[in-house]
């Protein structure tokens, strides 16, 4: 199976050069399209590794690295024109695994990519582990589509999984009904709005089984948001 790389670079020329070069090494490559929705795109791509620029529109790479780290341990290599030592320190402290300064040698970058891939997924891997989101003792297994807390595990339907994944990635943020409808169904125009309410209710009941009450709250006239109402 090909390893997937997600490239977050707002220079289209460089992004496409990286894509072409990495595809020669048999990697599957996805380029960032919406720089306001990097975490959402990351969840859809589900890559094995991220190449992340620092200077990006609206939010910088440090911000997006922190957001990705709330949902995944996927390796992240920063690629940036910033060559200061403090930028490199900040990249590592925000959750990055390595740092490459532009302009860079493609062969050097590929050596770093292959090295991390081997260490995390290949011959040097210390052990296979599922991709897991964990917040305050609540875990979401992205491979098995299961929620777990205090040793109790519950399987989730696809819709429940997608909802919980989105809520856990955006704690305390209001998610509009239109956004969630678009997330769950390809053509929301043919979906009864009540269907979303039913799926949210089902997810709430699953969380209650895990001992989590009132975490998903209705925001009248807007949508829903998830707050941390539980502890370890």
PEWO-V773284 format. One record per residue. RES is the residue in three letters. PHI is phi in degrees with one decimal (* if undefined). OMEGA is omega in radians with two decimals (999 if undefined). Layout:
BEGIN
RES/PHI/OMEGA, RES/PHI/OMEGA
END
This chain:
BEGIN
UNK/*/3.14, UNK/-68.2/3.03, UNK/-81.1/-3.09, UNK/-101.7/3.11, UNK/-122.0/3.11, UNK/-107.5/-3.09, UNK/-103.8/3.12, UNK/-110.2/-3.07, UNK/-143.5/-3.04, UNK/-87.9/2.99, UNK/-87.3/-3.03, UNK/-60.6/3.13, UNK/-64.4/3.13, UNK/-66.3/-3.13, UNK/-59.2/-3.13, UNK/-71.3/3.06, UNK/-63.2/3.09, UNK/-61.5/-3.14, UNK/-60.1/-3.13, UNK/-61.4/-3.11, UNK/-64.7/-3.09, UNK/-71.7/3.10, UNK/-65.6/3.06, UNK/-64.6/3.11, UNK/-93.8/3.03, UNK/71.9/3.01, UNK/-92.0/2.99, UNK/-90.4/-2.98, UNK/-120.5/3.03, UNK/-120.9/3.12, UNK/-99.7/3.07, UNK/-62.2/3.14, UNK/-111.7/-3.12, UNK/-115.5/-3.04, UNK/-78.5/2.98, UNK/-99.2/-3.05, UNK/-132.5/-3.07, UNK/-63.2/-3.13, UNK/-64.1/3.12, UNK/-64.5/3.11, UNK/-62.2/3.12, UNK/-57.8/-3.14, UNK/-62.6/-3.14, UNK/-74.4/3.14, UNK/-74.2/-3.09, UNK/51.6/-3.03, UNK/-79.0/3.03, UNK/-87.9/-3.10, UNK/-157.9/3.12, UNK/-120.5/2.92, UNK/-102.3/-2.93, UNK/-128.1/3.05, UNK/-77.0/3.11, UNK/-91.3/-3.11, UNK/-81.3/-3.10, UNK/-129.1/3.09, UNK/-60.8/3.06, UNK/64.8/3.13, UNK/-108.9/-3.12, UNK/-84.6/-3.09, UNK/-63.7/3.11, UNK/-60.8/3.12, UNK/-60.6/-3.08, UNK/-68.3/3.06, UNK/-62.7/3.12, UNK/-61.7/-3.14, UNK/-64.6/3.12, UNK/-63.2/-3.11, UNK/-67.2/3.09, UNK/-75.6/-3.09, UNK/-125.2/-3.04, UNK/-160.0/3.01, UNK/-100.0/3.14, UNK/-52.4/3.12, UNK/-59.4/-3.14, UNK/-128.9/3.04, UNK/-109.9/3.06, UNK/-79.1/3.02, UNK/-124.6/-2.99, UNK/-151.8/3.04, UNK/-77.6/3.11, UNK/-72.0/-3.10, UNK/-115.8/3.13, UNK/-72.8/-3.14, UNK/-62.6/-3.12, UNK/-64.8/3.09, UNK/-62.7/3.13, UNK/-68.1/3.09, UNK/-63.8/-3.14, UNK/-62.8/3.13, UNK/-60.2/3.14, UNK/-70.0/-3.10, UNK/-68.3/3.12, UNK/-86.0/3.05, UNK/114.3/3.12, UNK/-74.0/3.14, UNK/-102.2/-3.13, UNK/-159.9/-3.05, UNK/-145.1/3.12, UNK/-123.4/-3.08, UNK/-93.5/3.05, UNK/-80.0/-0.15, UNK/-73.7/-3.08, UNK/-120.4/3.05, UNK/-85.0/-3.09, UNK/-59.2/-3.12, UNK/-66.6/3.09, UNK/-65.3/3.12, UNK/-60.7/-3.12, UNK/-65.1/3.10, UNK/-63.9/3.11, UNK/-66.9/3.12, UNK/-61.3/-3.13, UNK/-63.0/3.14, UNK/-63.8/3.12, UNK/-66.9/3.12, UNK/-59.4/3.13, UNK/-64.1/-3.08, UNK/-67.2/-3.04, UNK/-87.7/-3.01, UNK/-117.2/-2.96, UNK/-111.2/-2.96, UNK/-65.9/-3.12, UNK/-100.0/-3.10, UNK/-62.4/-3.13, UNK/-75.4/3.14, UNK/165.8/3.11, UNK/-79.9/3.13, UNK/-141.4/3.13, UNK/-73.4/3.07, UNK/-76.1/-2.98, UNK/-131.0/2.93, UNK/-95.5/3.12, UNK/-138.4/3.09, UNK/-133.9/3.06, UNK/50.7/3.08, UNK/88.5/3.06, UNK/-93.8/-3.10, UNK/-114.1/3.04, UNK/-122.3/3.12, UNK/-84.3/-3.03, UNK/-75.3/3.13, UNK/-89.9/-3.08, UNK/-91.1/-3.08, UNK/54.5/3.14, UNK/-130.0/3.03, UNK/-105.5/-3.09, UNK/-142.1/3.05, UNK/-152.6/3.12, UNK/51.8/3.08, UNK/82.2/3.11, UNK/-98.2/-3.09, UNK/-117.3/3.12, UNK/-127.5/3.03, UNK/-72.4/3.13, UNK/-118.0/2.98, UNK/-71.6/-3.13, UNK/-59.4/-3.14, UNK/-65.6/3.11, UNK/-62.2/3.13, UNK/-62.0/-3.13, UNK/-61.5/3.12, UNK/-64.0/-3.09, UNK/-65.1/3.10, UNK/-59.5/-3.12, UNK/-68.6/-3.14, UNK/-63.5/-3.10, UNK/-69.0/3.09, UNK/-80.2/-3.09, UNK/-139.2/3.13, UNK/-57.0/3.10, UNK/69.9/3.08, UNK/-101.5/3.09, UNK/-76.2/3.08, UNK/-105.0/-3.08, UNK/-69.1/3.11, UNK/-63.2/3.13, UNK/-62.8/3.13, UNK/-61.9/-3.11, UNK/-70.4/3.07, UNK/-62.2/3.12, UNK/-66.1/3.12, UNK/-65.4/-3.01, UNK/-89.5/-3.07, UNK/-132.8/-3.12, UNK/-63.5/-3.13, UNK/-125.5/-3.04, UNK/-70.2/-3.12, UNK/-65.9/-3.11, UNK/-105.2/-3.12, UNK/-112.2/3.07, UNK/-66.2/-3.11, UNK/-57.6/3.13, UNK/-65.5/-3.14, UNK/-62.9/3.08, UNK/-64.4/3.13, UNK/-58.7/3.14, UNK/-63.3/-3.13, UNK/-68.0/3.08, UNK/-65.1/3.11, UNK/-61.8/3.11, UNK/-62.7/3.12, UNK/-66.6/3.09, UNK/-58.5/-3.14, UNK/-66.8/3.08, UNK/-63.7/3.13, UNK/-66.2/3.10, UNK/-62.6/3.09, UNK/-61.0/3.12, UNK/-85.7/3.12, UNK/87.5/-3.11, UNK/-107.4/-3.10, UNK/-112.2/2.97, UNK/59.3/-3.13, UNK/-77.2/3.14, UNK/-96.4/-3.03, UNK/-109.6/3.07, UNK/-83.1/3.06, UNK/-105.0/-3.00, UNK/-55.9/3.11, UNK/78.2/-3.10, UNK/-129.2/-3.10, UNK/169.6/-3.09, UNK/-140.1/2.97, UNK/-144.8/3.12, UNK/-109.1/3.08, UNK/-121.0/3.12, UNK/-80.9/3.13, UNK/-111.7/-3.07, UNK/-131.6/3.07, UNK/-125.9/3.12, UNK/-64.4/999
END
